[in-house]
Amino acid sequence: MRPLRMTAYIGGKRYSTDKATLIAHDAFWDGNSEERDGRNQFLFKTDDDNYFVQYRTSSTDCFEPAHDFVQPISQMDAVMLYWELPEKPVEYKDAFQ
C-alpha cells in the first residue's frame, strides 16, 4: 500500500500529503505483502515543521468503506514513531531539525 492523496483540516491547520514530505513508513515488501496486517502508517512532515500520520487500511470487501485518515502528532511522538517505522526515506537529522 502507498500513501493516499489526502487533505484534512484539523484544529485550524491544513494537513496535505501532497504538500508534506514522507519521512518514514512501514510499507515494505516482506516477501508476501507491503501491508502490515492490512494496515500501513506513513509519517509526514509539513513545511512549517508539523507532523502527521496517515493511517491506511486495506479491505477485501468492496462494500466495506475505507478507513483511511490522518492524525496530527507532536514532534516528540513523531520522533518515537520515526524510530519504530522500518522505512526511512529521510534521514533523522533532516526530518527533525
Secondary structure as GFF3:
##gff-version 3
##sequence-region A 1 97
A	DSSP	beta_strand	7	10	.	.	.	ID=ss1
A	DSSP	beta_strand	13	16	.	.	.	ID=ss2
A	DSSP	beta_strand	21	25	.	.	.	ID=ss3
A	DSSP	beta_strand	39	45	.	.	.	ID=ss4
A	DSSP	beta_strand	51	57	.	.	.	ID=ss5
A	DSSP	beta_strand	69	73	.	.	.	ID=ss6
A	DSSP	alpha_helix	75	84	.	.	.	ID=ss7
A	DSSP	alpha_helix	92	95	.	.	.	ID=ss8
###
